[in-house]
Amino acid sequence: MVSLAGVSAGWAATGHNFDPSKLSTLTPGQTTLEEASRALTAPPDKFYKQTDGTFLALWSFKITFVADGLYSRKEALLQFGPDGRLMRLVDSTNILLEPWERQKLLGPAPMPDPAQDWAQQPAPPPQVETIVIPVPAAPPETVRQGR
């Protein structure tokens, strides 16, 4: 959304200004898209449907003050399940989160896949093969006389 008054005054803004400090109030597995929009005080800017039935919602806001050369950008990309509930924080830009907040928003650790059992076993030792590269013998040194 670019304002004509803003353009003539030397500034431009895109997206929906949202409150990133409210990210920590969201709970994976519980918070719905509507509740997230309400908490962040803005709707997502874009949606990206995924092939597994989930979707990504991007909250994004950018503002530029041309005369002063100032530029600000903040983004939060959240993944929601097919049921519309928050799964996890996928990415964020210019949003300060405490480590506990980020860990909470990343959601639970993924369950190990039994089909990937091979990853648990140690790797076999590498096979070592010695390669000999023949080099020509050094020429005999000539003995210098007189000094």
Summary of the structure (lengths in Angstrom):
residues: 147
radius of gyration: 29.3
end to end distance: 89.0
largest distance: 97.7
contacts: 301
relative contact order: 0.16
helix: 24%
strand: 28%
